Each structure stands twice: as C-alpha cells, then as structure tokens.
Amino acid sequence: MSTSPISRIPRIGYGWDSHEFQPGVPLKIGGVTLPHHSGLAGHSDGDVLLHALTDALLGAIAAGDIGTYFPPSDPKWKGADSALFVREALRLVDEAGYQIGNLDSTLILAAPKIGPHAEAIQKNVAELLGIEPSRVSIKAKTPEGMGTDNAAIAHVAVLLCEISWP
Ligand SMILES: [Zn+2]
C-alpha cells in the first residue's frame, strides 16, 4: 500500500443511475424486493440504487464505472443480482487501501413510496457493504415537474477513508 501523503486524503465518490419501469418485472431497490406492479428494466436486475452505489465506489478511486467491468451488452449480466457489482467495487476499494466512511443517497421516483421500506433498504445496503446502518442514508423524493414518472432515478455520494492499520 502506498504511504504517500495523498493516500491519506479521504476520497469522495458520486454515482447516478436511472431505469424505466416495466410491468411484470420484480422491483428491486437496494437489494430489497418492493411490492409494486412494475419493476425496473435494463442492465442486470435493474437495481438503480446498487448501480449508482457501484459507480460512486468506483468513482471514488477513479477506477472507471459499472460499464467498464460489467458491460450491459454482455448477456452474462442479464437479470444478474446487482449485489455482485457492489461487491466487486468494494473489493477494488479495499485493494486501493480505503474503507467506506459513510454514504448518502437520494431516490427519485413517483411510486411506490420508499418511506415504509427505507429502513429495510438501509439495513440491506449496510450489510452488503459490511458497515453499520448509521453510515447509510436512504432518502427519497417524488419527481415534481420532471416528467420522469415512469422511471426510477438514484443519486449516491460516498466518502472513503484510508484503512488504518493497527
Ligand atoms: Zn443501472
């Protein structure tokens, strides 16, 4: 591991993603299946929050984005569990000598309401990342005046801290 002073500076990461709703597909957000008539179409299982999180983690260590490692054109990733992408990004973060300080997220979608599920999503994302739920923030808004009622959007910011060795 590099011991240059620059490696001691915390690193910020940011990721954004969107997917279109499609009837008859299970809705997965943050690895939690939510009761809804439509799910999210597109890359893998369409988990917009885990995709934005993967991009935030990769962005924080300047290691490209989700498409660099898991191209949507590869049929291998069709329907794949997005937790896989987060785990790989987390492995790269660890390899770079960093750990997650905290993460903050905002979901933007017209329906379903995220409030009743926010705690379950927070717990699941924290477990996936191996950190306490208090380091994971899940917020949600409706897309007022955006004309994106048929899409789910996720923004994620993460702060990485250097792994401190005993
Ligand atoms: Zn995506």
Residues whose N, C-alpha, C, O or C-beta is under 5 A from the ligand:
A	BS01	ZN	D17 S18 H43 V48 H51
